[in-house]
């Protein structure tokens, strides 16, 4: 087996090789060297003696009657245990049960008088309730052992220990060990469960294949149950560590999602009151669970957003980044964005953009981008609180185009608000956006092209000319030849805005030999999911030029436009008429 010990200085689990047996706390059996095995028949005799003693009880008879019912249930469970069973888990359980019954018999003897024992009525009631709770625990443990198959004659011996990490584990040995550990997680004291969790962590961390086997055996519901309020903080820390490891294995994520609300509720309690270490691990799990709309609603409705924002304010740098990741995932769902506003999330996330680690800043900007989407009031608030400066600082410190994608999306969103456009232009976002148009990250290119479209739409012809002078025409033309329909459409949108009533940009476009042919190809009705009004608008803005008209006709624009005119695409019929008569309206400025 494997164990792990908590290193308090750095908050991580360090794996070791010690084999921890089934131990208990104050009520646990003594070490093997100090005890004799408790035979099944001996325990059954102890229970019969206790029942006889209870029959003579005079004080608090109602409570003792309830205990009699539980003892009868125990007798029923024990009668189903094979006589030859020598499972170590059963041996320890029988010893603990025998000790509990002996203590109960002593207490029952004190209650055989109608008057309260020397300790008083209240103390006696508490002692009897304690006995009752222990019996409940033993009944549960026997049920778990029985259902697990650990008491069958074919499972008498403990599963063989797994080989060392360097050896090749067989799937069957891992399954056997996983089943054994799952049984141990459900029975005994907190100390015994903690010991079992150490071994679980070692098993999961050794190999992702072990994770898949443990998940297939049904370990997730068991781990989820360990997070309830009665578990110790140590057990909760180890449990969320185990679930966090499971959440990093893609093939196991669907099982976590299927666990749903019970797991979410337990994790939110840990997030609210657990240690920083536990909160970090919880955020790793919630990042996966929050991809489900149902889970996202549950997290928001149960105060999860508030707890995550608190981590963003007071947590460690790593926990802040993890919490921001979860918040970003939650903000995708428009219906729960109101919860963010109520918790003043924008201000908190803006602060994290200024002081957090790079991953924390990236996820904060991503979350803010989702929150301000379609909300000019929030966009203006973001800009007024220094958000544009924070965006610029993040942009200039980004190590790659991949990490830039989130801030390009935010630029696109802000550029849709006319009152913010001048600020973006004044802060030098034109050359920044143009530099992304030729990058290797498709999502960043598309977002940059759409930002060009909105900035051009909401600014003057002078600003549009600045885009052309900065060199964005050529990469946009190349994007029209991209593989993704979204990229083609974004490029056509941007170019249509830049060339209209801007002679300088039209002259620049004329230098791109394939520009007209690529734009015409976008008119093809067979190219689906592309809004044809954008390439139509681009071509219409250039159709006053005889040279451009000839290129359009040569590229097959008439045939495409006939089909689009039949579908009543905006501007298609007017452009077709212009190409057909060799002349066009005098509303365009000649280059």
C-alpha positions in Angstrom: 0.0 0.0 0.0 1.0 3.6 -0.3 0.7 6.4 2.3 1.2 10.2 2.2 2.0 12.6 4.9 1.0 16.3 4.9 3.8 18.7 4.7 2.5 21.7 6.5 5.1 24.1 5.3 4.1 23.9 1.6 0.6 22.5 1.6 1.4 19.5 -0.6 1.1 15.7 -0.1 4.4 13.9 0.1 4.3 10.3 -0.8 6.0 7.6 1.2 6.1 3.9 1.4 4.9 3.0 4.9 2.0 0.5 5.1 -0.7 1.8 7.4 -3.0 -0.8 8.8 -6.6 -0.4 10.0 -6.3 1.8 13.1 -8.7 3.6 15.3 -8.7 6.5 17.8 -9.6 6.2 21.5 -12.1 3.4 20.8 -9.7 1.5 18.5 -8.5 -2.0 19.2 -5.0 -2.3 20.7 -2.0 -3.2 18.5 -1.8 -6.7 17.2 0.9 -7.7 19.6 -1.3 -6.9 22.6 -4.6 -8.4 21.6 -6.1 -11.8 21.0 -8.4 -12.3 17.9 -12.1 -11.8 18.8 -14.1 -14.8 17.6 -17.4 -14.3 15.9 -19.1 -16.7 18.4 -17.7 -14.7 21.4 -19.1 -11.4 20.0 -22.5 -13.0 19.5 -22.4 -14.3 23.1 -21.6 -10.8 24.3 -24.6 -9.4 22.5 -26.9 -12.0 23.9 -25.6 -11.2 27.4 -26.2 -7.5 26.8 -29.8 -8.2 25.7 -30.5 -10.2 28.8 -29.1 -7.3 30.9 -31.3 -4.8 29.1 -34.4 -6.9 29.9 -33.7 -6.1 33.6 -33.3 -2.3 33.0 -35.7 0.0 35.0 -34.3 3.4 34.3 -34.7 5.1 30.8 -36.3 1.9 29.5 -37.4 3.6 26.2 -33.8 4.4 25.2 -32.6 0.9 26.1 -35.5 -0.6 24.0 -34.1 1.2 21.0 -30.7 -0.2 21.7 -32.2 -3.7 21.9 -33.6 -3.2 18.4 -30.1 -2.2 17.1 -28.6 -5.2 18.8 -31.1 -7.5 17.1 -30.1 -6.0 13.8 -26.4 -6.6 14.6 -27.3 -10.2 15.4 -28.9 -10.6 12.0 -25.9 -9.2 10.2 -23.5 -11.3 12.2 -25.5 -14.5 11.4 -24.7 -13.9 7.7 -20.9 -13.8 8.3 -19.2 -17.0 7.1 -17.7 -18.8 10.1 -14.4 -19.2 8.2 -14.1 -15.5 7.4 -10.8 -14.0 8.6 -10.8 -10.7 6.9 -8.6 -8.2 8.8 -11.3 -5.5 8.6 -13.8 -7.9 10.2 -11.4 -8.9 12.9 -10.9 -5.2 14.0 -14.6 -4.6 13.7 -15.5 -7.5 15.9 -13.0 -6.4 18.5 -14.4 -2.9 18.5 -18.0 -4.2 18.7 -17.1 -6.5 21.6 -15.6 -3.6 23.5 -18.7 -1.4 22.8 -21.1 -4.2 24.0 -19.0 -4.7 27.2 -19.2 -1.0 28.0 -22.9 -1.0 27.3 -23.4 -4.0 29.6 -21.7 -2.1 32.5 -24.0 0.9 31.8 -27.1 -1.3 31.6 -26.2 -2.8 35.0 -26.3 0.7 36.5 -29.8 1.3 35.0 -31.4 -1.8 36.7 -32.7 0.5 39.5 -35.7 2.9 38.9 -33.6 5.8 40.3 -30.8 7.5 38.3 -27.3 6.2 38.6 -24.7 8.2 40.7 -23.7 10.3 37.7 -27.2 11.7 37.3 -29.9 11.5 34.7 -28.4 13.8 32.1 -25.0 12.1 32.1 -26.7 8.7 31.9 -28.8 9.8 28.9 -25.6 11.1 27.1 -23.8 7.8 27.8 -26.7 5.7 26.4 -26.9 8.0 23.4 -23.2 7.4 22.8 -23.7 3.6 23.0 -26.6 3.9 20.5 -24.5 6.0 18.1 -21.6 3.4 18.3 -24.0 0.6 17.5 -25.3 2.6 14.5 -21.8 2.9 13.3 -21.1 -0.8 13.7 -24.3 -1.7 11.8 -23.3 0.5 9.0 -19.8 -1.0 8.9 -21.2 -4.5 8.8 -23.5 -3.5 5.9 -20.6 -2.0 4.0 -18.4 -5.1 4.5 -21.3 -7.4 3.4 -22.1 -5.3 0.3 -18.5 -5.1 -0.7 -18.1 -8.8 -0.8 -15.2 -8.7 1.7 -16.9 -11.3 4.0 -17.3 -13.9 1.3 -15.3 -17.1 1.6 -13.4 -16.1 -1.5 -12.4 -12.8 0.0 -11.2 -13.9 3.4 -7.7 -12.7 3.1 -6.7 -9.1 2.6 -5.9 -8.3 -1.0 -2.2 -8.6 -1.8 -0.3 -5.3 -1.5 0.4 -3.6 -4.8 3.9 -3.9 -6.3 6.3 -0.9 -6.0 5.7 2.0 -8.3 8.5 0.9 -10.7 6.8 -2.4 -11.3 4.0 -3.0 -13.7 0.7 -3.3 -11.8 -1.9 -5.6 -13.1 -5.4 -4.2 -13.6 -6.8 -6.9 -11.3 -4.5 -6.1 -8.4 -5.4 -2.4 -8.7 -9.1 -3.3 -8.8 -8.7 -5.4 -5.7 -6.8 -2.7 -3.9 -9.3 -0.1 -4.9 -12.2 -2.2 -3.6 -10.4 -2.8 -0.3 -9.7 0.9 0.1 -13.2 1.9 -0.7 -14.4 -0.5 2.0 -12.0 1.1 4.5 -13.2 4.6 3.6 -16.7 3.7 4.7 -16.1 2.0 8.1 -14.3 2.7 11.3 -13.2 5.8 12.9 -11.8 9.0 11.4 -8.3 7.7 12.1 -8.9 4.6 10.1 -10.5 6.5 7.2 -7.6 9.0 7.2 -5.2 6.1 6.9 -7.2 4.6 4.0 -7.2 8.0 2.3 -3.4 8.1 2.5 -3.3 4.9 0.5 -6.0 6.1 -1.9 -3.9 9.2 -2.7 -0.9 7.1 -3.3 -2.8 4.8 -5.6 -4.3 7.7 -7.6 -1.1 9.6 -7.9 1.0 6.7 -9.2 -0.8 6.3 -12.5 -3.8 7.8 -14.3 -4.9 4.3 -15.2 -5.3 3.7 -11.5 -7.6 6.7 -11.4 -9.8 5.2 -14.1 -10.0 1.9 -12.4 -10.9 3.5 -9.0 -13.6 5.6 -10.7 -15.0 2.6 -12.4 -15.2 0.8 -9.1 -17.4 3.7 -7.7 -15.0 5.7 -5.5 -16.4 9.1 -6.3 -19.7 8.8 -4.4 -17.8 7.5 -1.4 -15.3 10.4 -1.5 -18.2 12.8 -1.8 -19.8 11.4 1.3 -16.6 11.9 3.2 -16.9 15.6 2.7 -20.0 15.9 4.9 -20.0 18.1 8.0 -19.1 15.3 10.4 -15.7 14.6 8.8 -12.6 16.0 10.3 -10.7 18.8 8.6 -7.8 16.4 7.9 -10.1 13.9 6.2 -11.7 16.8 4.1 -8.3 17.9 3.0 -7.2 14.4 1.9 -10.6 13.8 0.3 -10.6 17.0 -1.9 -7.0 16.1 -2.8 -8.1 12.7 -4.1 -11.1 14.2 -6.0 -8.9 16.9 -7.4 -6.6 14.3 -8.8 -9.5 12.5 -10.4 -10.7 15.8 -11.9 -7.4 16.2 -13.8 -8.0 13.0 -15.8 -10.2 13.8 -18.8 -11.8 10.3 -19.0 -13.1 10.7 -15.4 -14.6 14.2 -15.7 -18.0 12.9 -16.9 -18.4 10.8 -13.8 -17.7 13.8 -11.6 -20.3 15.8 -13.5 -22.8 12.9 -13.1 -22.3 13.1 -9.3 -23.8 16.6 -9.6 -25.4 18.5 -6.7 -24.5 16.3 -3.7 -20.8 16.7 -4.6 -21.3 20.5 -5.3 -23.0 21.1 -2.0 -20.2 19.3 -0.1 -17.5 21.2 -1.9 -19.1 24.5 -1.3 -19.0 23.9 2.5 -15.3 23.2 2.2 -14.8 26.3 0.1 -16.6 28.4 2.7 -14.8 27.1 5.9 -11.9 24.8 4.8 -8.2 25.5 5.0 -6.4 27.3 2.2 -5.0 23.9 1.0 -8.5 22.5 0.9 -9.9 25.5 -0.9 -7.2 25.3 -3.6 -8.1 21.6 -4.3 -11.8 22.4 -4.2 -11.3 25.1 -6.9 -9.6 22.5 -9.1 -12.7 20.3 -8.8 -15.2 23.1 -9.2 -13.4 24.2 -12.4 -14.6 20.9 -13.9 -18.1 20.9 -12.3 -18.9 24.5 -13.3 -18.9 23.5 -17.0 -22.4 22.1 -16.4 -25.2 24.7 -16.4 -27.1 22.9 -13.6 -23.9 22.8 -11.4 -23.2 26.5 -12.2 -26.7 27.5 -11.0 -26.2 25.5 -7.8 -22.8 27.1 -7.1 -24.3 30.6 -7.7 -27.5 30.0 -5.7 -25.6 28.5 -2.7 -23.1 31.4 -2.2 -20.3 29.9 -4.2 -19.5 33.1 -6.1 -19.1 35.0 -2.8 -16.8 32.4 -1.5 -14.7 32.3 -4.7 -14.4 36.1 -4.6 -13.2 36.0 -1.0 -10.5 33.6 -2.1 -9.5 36.1 -4.8 -9.1 38.7 -2.1 -7.5 36.8 0.7 -6.1 33.6 -0.8 -2.6 32.6 -1.8 -1.5 33.5 -5.3 -2.2 30.0 -6.5 -5.6 29.8 -4.9 -6.5 33.3 -6.4 -5.7 32.0 -9.9 -7.7 28.9 -9.3 -10.7 30.8 -8.0 -10.6 33.2 -10.9 -10.6 30.2 -13.3 -13.8 28.9 -11.7 -15.4 32.4 -11.8 -14.5 32.7 -15.5 -16.2 29.3 -16.2 -19.3 30.4 -14.2 -19.6 33.7 -16.0 -20.2 32.0 -19.3 -23.8 31.4 -18.2 -25.7 34.6 -18.7 -28.5 33.7 -16.3 -26.2 33.8 -13.3 -24.3 37.0 -14.1 -26.6 38.9 -11.9 -25.0 37.1 -8.9 -21.6 38.6 -9.9 -23.0 42.1 -10.0 -24.6 41.7 -6.5 -21.3 40.6 -5.1 -19.4 43.5 -6.6 -17.3 41.1 -8.6 -16.1 43.6 -11.2 -14.2 45.6 -8.6 -12.7 42.5 -7.0 -11.6 41.1 -10.4 -10.1 44.5 -11.5 -8.0 44.5 -8.3 -6.8 41.0 -9.1 -5.9 42.1 -12.6 -3.5 44.6 -11.0 -2.0 42.4 -8.3 -2.5 38.8 -9.1 -0.2 36.3 -10.9 -0.3 36.2 -14.7 -2.8 33.2 -14.7 -5.0 35.1 -12.1 -5.0 38.2 -14.4 -5.7 36.2 -17.5 -8.7 34.5 -15.9 -10.0 37.7 -14.3 -10.0 39.4 -17.6 -11.7 36.4 -19.2 -14.4 36.6 -16.5 -14.8 40.3 -16.9 -15.1 39.9 -20.6 -18.1 37.6 -20.1 -19.7 39.9 -17.5 -19.5 43.1 -19.6 -20.8 41.3 -22.8 -23.8 43.2 -24.0 -23.8 45.6 -21.1 -22.6 49.1 -21.9 -23.0 50.3 -18.4 -20.6 47.6 -17.1 -18.2 48.4 -20.0 -18.1 52.0 -19.0 -17.6 51.1 -15.4 -14.7 48.8 -16.3 -13.1 51.6 -18.3 -13.7 54.2 -15.6 -12.0 52.0 -13.0 -8.8 51.8 -15.0 -9.6 48.6 -16.8 -8.1 49.7 -20.1 -4.8 50.5 -18.5 -4.8 47.0 -16.9 -5.6 45.5 -20.3 -2.7 47.3 -21.9 -0.3 46.2 -19.1 -1.4 42.6 -19.4 -1.1 42.7 -23.2 2.5 44.0 -23.1 3.5 41.3 -20.6 1.9 38.4 -22.3 4.4 35.7 -23.3 2.5 34.3 -26.3 -0.4 34.9 -28.7 -2.3 32.2 -26.9 -2.4 34.1 -23.7 -3.3 37.3 -25.6 -6.6 35.8 -26.8 -8.5 36.7 -23.7 -7.5 40.4 -23.8 -8.2 40.6 -27.5 -11.7 39.3 -26.8 -12.1 42.0 -24.2 -10.9 44.6 -26.7 -13.5 43.4 -29.1 -16.2 43.7 -26.5 -15.3 47.2 -25.4 -15.0 48.4 -29.0 -18.8 47.8 -29.3 -19.4 50.7 -27.0 -19.0 54.0 -28.9 -18.1 55.9 -25.8 -15.0 53.7 -25.1 -13.6 53.6 -28.7 -11.7 56.9 -28.4 -10.0 55.7 -25.2 -8.9 52.4 -26.9 -7.5 54.3 -29.8 -5.7 56.8 -27.6 -4.1 54.0 -25.6 -2.5 52.5 -28.7 -4.7 49.5 -29.3 -4.6 49.8 -33.1 -1.0 48.5 -33.5 -1.6 45.9 -30.8 -4.7 44.5 -32.6 -3.0 44.6 -36.0 -0.1 42.6 -34.6 -2.4 39.8 -33.6 -4.1 39.5 -37.1 -1.1 37.4 -38.4 -0.6 35.2 -35.3 -0.9 31.4 -35.2 -3.9 31.4 -32.8 -7.1 31.2 -34.8 -9.3 32.4 -31.9 -7.1 35.5 -31.4 -7.1 36.3 -35.1 -10.9 36.2 -35.3 -11.4 38.3 -32.2 -8.8 40.8 -33.5 -10.6 41.1 -36.9 -14.0 41.6 -35.1 -12.3 44.3 -32.9 -11.2 46.0 -36.1 -14.7 45.9 -37.4 -16.3 47.5 -34.4 -13.6 50.1 -33.9 -13.9 51.0 -37.6 -17.7 51.1 -37.3 -17.6 53.4 -34.3 -14.8 55.7 -35.3 -13.9 58.3 -37.9 -12.5 57.8 -41.4 -9.2 59.1 -40.0 -9.0 56.3 -37.5 -9.9 53.7 -40.2 -7.1 55.1 -42.3 -4.8 54.5 -39.4 -5.6 50.8 -39.4 -4.7 50.6 -43.0 -1.4 52.5 -42.5 -0.6 50.2 -39.6 -0.7 47.2 -42.0 -3.9 45.4 -41.3 -5.2 45.1 -44.8 -2.9 42.3 -46.0 -3.5 39.9 -43.0 -7.2 40.4 -43.3 -7.1 39.5 -47.0 -5.2 36.3 -46.0 -7.8 35.6 -43.4 -10.5 35.5 -46.1 -8.6 32.4 -47.3 -8.6 30.8 -43.9 -10.1 27.4 -43.1 -12.7 28.4 -40.6 -15.9 30.1 -41.8 -15.8 32.3 -38.7 -12.4 33.6 -39.7 -13.5 34.3 -43.3 -16.5 36.2 -42.1 -14.6 38.2 -39.5 -12.1 39.3 -42.1 -14.8 40.3 -44.6 -16.6 42.3 -41.9 -13.4 44.2 -40.9 -12.4 44.9 -44.5 -15.9 46.1 -45.4 -15.7 48.7 -42.6 -12.2 49.8 -43.4 -12.6 50.5 -47.2 -16.0 52.2 -47.2 -15.5 55.9 -47.9 -11.7 55.5 -47.3 -9.8 56.0 -50.5 -6.4 55.3 -48.8 -7.5 51.8 -47.7 -9.0 51.1 -51.1 -5.7 51.9 -52.7 -4.0 49.6 -50.2 -6.5 46.8 -50.9 -5.9 47.2 -54.7 -2.3 46.0 -54.1 -3.6 42.7 -52.8 -4.0 40.6 -56.0 -6.2 37.9 -54.5 -8.4 40.3 -52.5 -11.4 40.5 -54.9 -11.3 36.8 -55.9 -11.3 35.8 -52.2 -14.2 38.1 -51.4 -16.2 36.8 -54.4 -15.7 33.2 -53.2 -17.4 34.1 -49.9 -20.6 34.8 -51.9 -20.9 31.1 -52.8 -24.2 29.9 -51.4 -22.6 26.5 -50.8 -20.4 28.2 -48.2 -22.8 27.9 -45.3 -23.0 29.6 -41.9 -21.4 32.8 -43.3 -23.4 36.0 -43.3 -23.3 37.0 -47.0 -24.1 40.7 -46.3 -20.4 41.3 -45.3 -18.7 40.2 -48.5 -21.5 41.9 -50.4 -20.8 45.1 -48.5 -17.1 44.8 -49.1 -17.5 44.4 -52.8 -20.1 47.1 -53.0 -17.7 49.5 -51.4 -15.2 48.8 -54.2 -17.6 48.5 -57.2 -17.3 52.1 -58.3 -13.9 51.1 -59.7 -13.9 49.7 -63.2 -10.9 47.5 -62.5 -12.6 46.1 -59.4 -15.8 45.4 -61.3 -14.0 43.5 -64.0 -12.2 41.4 -61.3 -15.6 40.6 -59.7 -17.2 39.5 -62.9 -14.1 37.4 -63.8 -14.3 35.7 -60.4 -17.9 34.7 -61.0 -19.7 37.3 -58.8 -22.8 37.5 -61.1 -23.8 33.9 -60.7 -23.4 34.0 -57.0 -25.2 37.4 -56.7 -28.2 36.1 -58.7 -28.7 33.3 -56.1 -28.2 35.7 -53.2 -30.7 38.2 -54.8 -33.3 35.5 -54.9 -32.7 34.9 -51.2 -33.0 38.7 -50.7 -29.6 39.1 -49.1 -29.0 42.8 -48.2 -27.3 44.7 -51.1 -27.0 41.6 -53.4 -29.5 42.8 -56.1 -28.1 46.4 -56.1 -24.5 45.1 -56.6 -25.7 42.7 -59.3 -27.4 45.5 -61.2 -24.3 47.6 -61.0 -22.1 44.8 -62.4 -24.6 44.1 -65.1 -24.9 47.6 -66.5 -21.2 48.4 -66.1 -21.9 51.3 -63.9 -22.6 52.0 -60.2 -24.0 54.6 -57.9 -22.1 57.8 -57.4 -22.1 57.5 -53.7 -18.6 56.1 -53.3 -15.4 58.1 -53.1 -13.1 57.2 -56.0 -9.6 56.1 -55.0 
